[in-house]
Amino acid sequence: MKITVRGSTALYTVEQLCQMLLPSLEGNCICRVSRSGGMVYAACRMETATGSTSASSRHKLTQDEHTNVNLERRTLARAVYRAALVHLGKEPAWGMLSGVRPAKLVRAHLERGGTQQGATTFLEREYFVSPQKSALCAKAGKIAAEVHKSLQKGDFSLYAHIPFCPSRCTYCSFISAAGDAFRRWGGDYFRCLLEELAMLGRFREEHAMRARSVYIGGGTPAVYAPAELLRLCKAIQDACGKTPEEFTVEAGRPDAITAEKLAALRSGGVTRVCVNPQTMNDQTLRLIGRAHTAEDTFRAFHLAREAGFREINCDLIAGLPGEDAADFHRSLNRVLSLDPENITVHTLARKRGSTFHELQEESTPPEVITEMLADAESLLTAAGYSPYYLYRQKYTGGGFENIGWAKPGHICLYNVSMMEEIGDIFSAGAGAVTKLTSGQFTRFTNPKYPAEYIASTDRLEVRSRELCAYYQDCSVF
């Protein structure tokens, strides 16, 4: 759809809303925004082959210009949403909310002294979010507010990225290198990663900071041998100064997990591991390029329990190619039989850079994914899990969400901090993004691919200089 916005710089807002609501509709979306008499006015006209629709909205301005800019965007979004509704046939569950982190709105409301009920009412009134989705948001936002309140000056989280996998899944668009990439770059990459962790450790010590949570993600960190995993854990511990209260490793694919690797992680201070089947359907696993079976998941999970892990997460994906609601239901029940502390339910996204996108594979109908997610909420709630963080992805028809579910007392602190962008997160490795929130929100990104990361000889000096300048400017210490 061709989009034109006059009188406002909020083109991105309209683009995201149209992408979410009407991803395949062709035509023109013409918007106009104006201010007059203490009010902001927005109008939208959608011209398509099946006809034209128009809608308008208005809102009273305040004395604060920053607030007015946000009101202008929301007023424009409301006009676009109303014009789009005719083409949709029904109101979407997330209404006109197109943001990736909807629970942020709840946290902000709570931190201003509001209530959960007030937050849900706001989402339903201002963004047309359904009561069911606003309730999920309220629960996640409450936990985010509690985590935020618990942070102390100098607290941070640490992320280390392992960008290697045994093979590439068809849906994957992450910065991961499959095939013989590990043989070519794995050793040099490991050395560079440890050097960066040591630099972050020196910075942490100089500024008397405290690492609350650690996450080693991927890719598949378990591609490394037990001795290397133990070295990595030691480098993490040195960077933190002492054992963090939470230390997660995304062990990942069950076929890469062995008893020896789990023993090394446990010895290295890891408290939480992820064993991620994505589905318990062997036919689907072969279709998406994963070289393991459902039985391998059971094996890896039991090995993790035998190694002493009492915090285990399992990932599942709703909407994998060829699966219907019954397939997803069976996968969820099989994972529930393992009784993990966390279960994360993702929704398949047609992301650029994935084989799934390039081959233009047929997507699961939105109504089937809706059924899958409703089933997950029902089963997980009945089993004693609660949503503790959620986010939405672009490029999912219907704008579906990903939700982390946890048993009481078993939330992942890092996931909340990272997804809700609360607290500073130091990140090491290729493509890793450091997010700093103590002052003005700032992001620092490492070279994207393993070869680039290894070849970037000045990366440590550059990052150290950026960190020092940031903390000096925001006067945190």
C-alpha angles and dihedrals in degrees: 000000000000110000127201123182121186124189096018141066091219095107091128091058091056093043092054093046093049091045090053099041104031108018095159102033115117123209141065131311110196119186134181129190128190140164125221138153094001092309135104117219128196131185131184132192121189116198115193138157090262095051143285131285130191135194139167140198139185139193137187114252125230133217091259116083094201089057090046092056090056091045090052091054092047092048090050092047090051092055092048091047093051091049091049096049093078090059093046100056093213138036113267117238092240093046112204093333106124100164122120094226109042094164088069088075090056094047091050090050092050093046089054088058098267128136133242089249090051090051094052091047089052093051092048095045102040102031102024091236114168118252091246095055094041089054090053089049092050093054094049092043092052091055091046090053091051092050091047091051091051094057118107131201110287096020117140142163124231127218127189119189127214106189099189130103134175088238137351119260115227093238095047122114097160122122095267132139118215136183116025094350091100091054091050101041109012097096098045091042091053091052092049092047092053090049091054092048089052090052091051089048092055090049091049092051094047091053098038093237127165127224109217099177138016130198127187105195141169161082093340113319089189090073086087122084122255094258092052092047089053090050090050092050090050090050088051092049091049091050090051095045091223139017110297118228089247128030116178130185120190093217084177123179114050092223090063094051121096134170090247093054092047090050090052092050092048091049089049093059100262112156102180133037134186120223104186120193096164087199136010092216110106093202091055092046090057091046094054094046102255116143098213140078135226088259089058088058091054090048094049093045093052090047089055091052091048089051089059103258113151095174113064129161127199124196125213129182123216115210101030113165114278096010125120130195092273091055091051091047091055092049092050093049092049091052091046089055087065090057099219119185092233133031119184117200113201128185118226111252125200094229125183110251095035123115087232090061096042093051090046091229115191112264125228109262113260092238090058092050089049088055091048094051093046089051091050092051091050096047096042094047091050089050092055101261124134130196110255103169135011140177137176128229133219118237095039113122104237094021094260124189138236115222134194111213122197140179115242111290094013107093118139106243093199093054092053093046094047099042096043092039095232119147126009119295120201111201130194130191140043113332091359115151122215111208120196121191104163091096127001109350108265135176128201117190127200123221106291108232130046095246091049092047092051092046094049098095095173097051095104094050092046094049094046090051092048093050094048092049092048096051092043091053097047093044094224093151 
